[in-house]
Amino acid sequence: MQISMVNKGDTVIAALDGELDEHTATNVRDALDRRIDRGGFRNFVFDFSRLAFMDSTGIGVLLGRYKALKRKGAGIFISSPNPHVDKILSLAGIYQIIQKINL
């Protein structure tokens, strides 16, 4: 799993590349938490365009970061999930709390 994070104005874009599952969740969680803790943004976008796979562990990672970002008052968005990831996010009800956008 590769994670790249870039700032574009007041937005952080976190691009995940690979698989978000029980084997990668801890590293992903830690990297995202470090960036969230630093602050300095108004919006946070999870770019899933290169995320090949996500399971329920990945949903847990996403929900935990959602709570942390909400506490900071940030806007939270998901961009470009592939059909498999999109289906997982839909079935889990994620789009009821996190808006899907196009970058």
Buried (B, 14 or more C-beta within 10 A) or exposed (E): BEBEBEEEEEBBBBBBBBBBBEEBBEEBBEBBBEBBEEEEBEBBBBBBEEBBBBBEBBBBBBBBBBEBBEEEEBBBBBBBBBEEBBEBBEEBEBEEEBEBEEE
